[in-house]
Amino acid sequence: MPNYVKNEKGYSKVGFNAKAIKEAYSKHKTSKKHPTSVNLPEEVITELKAIALKMGVPYQTIMRKLIVEGLEELKRAA
């Protein structure tokens, strides 16, 4: 793995929380996601962004949550 830091002196006072980094990596490693593209009307995106702003999360997270919950509901109904 290449080293992208040219001068490590600038990072000497930076503290890292190794436990948090390992937990985040572990979550990322176990929850692989496949990027996809969905065409939605501009009004839907605007509403999603407004809801996401109130909740303090990215709007893509809201979209993913709605899709996953909708899929679970469909499976239960089937």
Backbone hydrogen bonds in HBPLUS format (Angstrom, degrees):
<---DONOR---> <-ACCEPTOR-->    atom                        ^
c    i                          cat <-CA-CA->   ^        H-A-AA   ^      H-
h    n   atom  resd res      DA  || num        DHA   H-A  angle D-A-AA Bond
n    s   type  num  typ     dist DA aas  dist angle  dist       angle   num
A0011-TYR N   A0008-GLU O   2.99 MM   3  5.32 156.3  2.05 110.6 118.3     1
A0012-SER N   A0009-LYS O   3.27 MM   3  5.37 170.9  2.28 111.3 112.6     2
A0014-VAL N   A0011-TYR O   3.20 MM   3  5.28 162.4  2.23 108.0 113.3     3
A0021-ILE N   A0017-ASN O   3.04 MM   4  6.33 158.9  2.08 155.9 162.5     4
A0022-LYS N   A0018-ALA O   2.91 MM   4  6.11 160.8  1.95 151.2 156.1     5
A0023-GLU N   A0019-LYS O   2.94 MM   4  6.16 157.5  1.99 149.6 155.8     6
A0024-ALA N   A0020-ALA O   2.95 MM   4  6.10 162.7  1.98 147.9 152.5     7
A0025-TYR N   A0021-ILE O   2.94 MM   4  6.12 158.3  1.98 147.5 153.8     8
A0026-SER N   A0022-LYS O   2.88 MM   4  6.01 154.1  1.95 144.0 151.5     9
A0027-LYS N   A0023-GLU O   2.95 MM   4  6.21 161.0  1.99 152.0 156.1    10
A0028-HIS N   A0024-ALA O   2.96 MM   4  6.14 161.1  2.00 146.8 152.5    11
A0029-LYS N   A0025-TYR O   2.81 MM   4  5.94 156.0  1.86 148.8 155.8    12
A0030-THR N   A0026-SER O   3.05 MM   4  6.22 152.4  2.13 147.8 153.8    13
A0031-SER N   A0027-LYS O   3.01 MM   4  6.01 139.4  2.18 146.0 155.8    14
A0044-VAL N   A0041-PRO O   3.00 MM   3  5.45 127.5  2.28 110.0 122.6    15
A0045-ILE N   A0041-PRO O   3.29 MM   4  6.74 158.9  2.34 153.2 158.8    16
A0046-THR N   A0042-GLU O   2.92 MM   4  6.16 158.7  1.97 150.4 156.6    17
A0047-GLU N   A0043-GLU O   2.96 MM   4  6.19 158.2  2.01 146.1 151.4    18
A0048-LEU N   A0044-VAL O   2.89 MM   4  6.13 161.7  1.92 151.7 157.1    19
A0049-LYS N   A0045-ILE O   2.88 MM   4  6.06 158.5  1.93 150.8 156.5    20
A0050-ALA N   A0046-THR O   3.03 MM   4  6.25 152.4  2.11 144.4 151.7    21
A0051-ILE N   A0047-GLU O   2.99 MM   4  6.25 163.5  2.02 153.9 157.7    22
A0052-ALA N   A0048-LEU O   2.86 MM   4  5.99 163.1  1.89 149.8 155.3    23
A0053-LEU N   A0049-LYS O   2.90 MM   4  6.00 150.9  1.98 142.7 150.2    24
A0054-LYS N   A0050-ALA O   3.17 MM   4  6.45 157.2  2.23 145.1 150.1    25
A0055-MET N   A0051-ILE O   3.02 MM   4  6.30 148.0  2.12 146.5 156.0    26
A0056-GLY N   A0052-ALA O   2.74 MM   4  5.81 121.5  2.08 141.0 156.9    27
A0057-VAL N   A0052-ALA O   3.05 MM   5  5.19 158.5  2.10 141.5 145.2    28
A0056-GLY N   A0053-LEU O   3.27 MM   3  4.97 138.7  2.45  90.0 101.5    29
A0061-THR N   A0058-PRO O   3.05 MM   3  5.45 135.8  2.25 106.9 118.1    30
A0063-MET N   A0059-TYR O   3.01 MM   4  6.35 159.4  2.05 149.2 154.7    31
A0064-ARG N   A0060-GLN O   2.91 MM   4  6.14 163.0  1.94 147.2 151.4    32
A0065-LYS N   A0061-THR O   2.94 MM   4  6.12 160.3  1.98 147.0 152.7    33
A0066-LEU N   A0062-ILE O   2.92 MM   4  6.16 162.9  1.95 155.0 159.1    34
A0067-ILE N   A0063-MET O   2.97 MM   4  6.21 159.0  2.01 152.4 158.2    35
A0068-VAL N   A0064-ARG O   2.92 MM   4  6.12 168.9  1.94 155.6 158.4    36
A0069-GLU N   A0065-LYS O   2.92 MM   4  6.04 168.4  1.93 152.8 156.6    37
A0070-GLY N   A0066-LEU O   2.87 MM   4  5.89 155.0  1.94 141.6 149.4    38
A0071-LEU N   A0067-ILE O   2.90 MM   4  6.07 153.9  1.97 148.3 155.2    39
A0072-GLU N   A0068-VAL O   3.01 MM   4  6.27 158.1  2.06 148.7 154.4    40
A0073-GLU N   A0069-GLU O   2.98 MM   4  6.21 155.5  2.04 147.0 153.6    41
A0074-LEU N   A0070-GLY O   2.95 MM   4  6.18 156.1  2.00 146.5 152.9    42
A0075-LYS N   A0071-LEU O   2.97 MM   4  6.21 156.1  2.03 149.0 155.3    43
A0076-ARG N   A0072-GLU O   3.03 MM   4  6.27 152.3  2.11 145.5 152.7    44
A0077-ALA N   A0073-GLU O   3.03 MM   4  6.25 149.9  2.12 145.7 153.9    45
A0078-ALA N   A0074-LEU O   3.04 MM   4  6.19 131.9  2.28 141.1 153.2    46
